[in-house]
Amino acid sequence: MTRLSLLFLTAQETPAPEDVKAGWVAFAVFLLMGAAVVLLGFSLSKHLKRARHNLGEPDPAEKPADEG
């Protein structure tokens, strides 16, 4: 089958609007996934700072002592 005919087949098999509703479980999963992304971002930032420190490179966020 061609892609176009597959598109028509899938378009005809959609559920009725009254059969589909958003649930609280899906919303909770969405929020948990967002929290996981934020926590992983903080963890990545911390590990990158630690790796930079172990290589002896200065942290760009820290001000040098002579600049006040």
C-alpha positions in Angstrom: 0.0 0.0 0.0 1.1 3.5 -0.6 1.4 6.0 2.2 -1.6 7.9 1.0 -3.9 4.9 1.3 -2.5 4.2 4.8 -3.3 7.7 5.7 -6.9 7.3 4.6 -7.2 4.0 6.5 -6.0 5.5 9.7 -8.2 8.6 9.3 -11.3 6.5 9.1 -10.5 4.5 12.2 -10.6 7.3 14.8 -12.6 6.9 17.9 -15.7 9.1 18.6 -15.1 12.2 20.7 -17.3 10.9 23.5 -15.0 7.8 23.7 -11.9 9.8 24.4 -11.2 12.0 27.4 -8.1 13.2 29.2 -7.5 11.7 32.6 -5.8 12.7 35.7 -3.4 9.8 35.5 -2.0 11.1 32.2 -1.7 14.6 33.6 0.2 13.2 36.6 2.5 11.3 34.3 3.1 14.4 32.2 4.0 16.4 35.4 6.3 13.7 36.7 8.1 13.6 33.3 8.5 17.3 33.4 9.9 17.1 37.0 12.3 14.4 35.9 13.6 16.5 33.0 14.3 19.4 35.4 16.1 17.2 37.9 18.2 15.6 35.2 19.1 19.1 34.0 20.3 20.1 37.5 22.2 16.9 37.8 23.9 17.4 34.4 24.9 20.9 35.4 26.4 19.7 38.6 28.3 16.9 36.9 29.7 19.2 34.2 30.9 21.7 36.9 32.6 18.8 38.7 34.2 17.5 35.5 35.5 21.0 34.7 36.9 21.3 38.2 38.6 17.9 37.9 40.2 19.0 34.6 41.6 22.1 36.3 39.5 24.6 34.2 38.1 27.6 36.0 34.4 27.8 36.5 33.0 30.6 34.2 30.3 31.4 36.8 32.8 32.2 39.5 34.5 35.6 39.6 38.3 35.7 39.9 39.5 36.9 43.3 41.4 39.9 41.9 38.2 41.4 40.3 36.6 42.0 43.7 
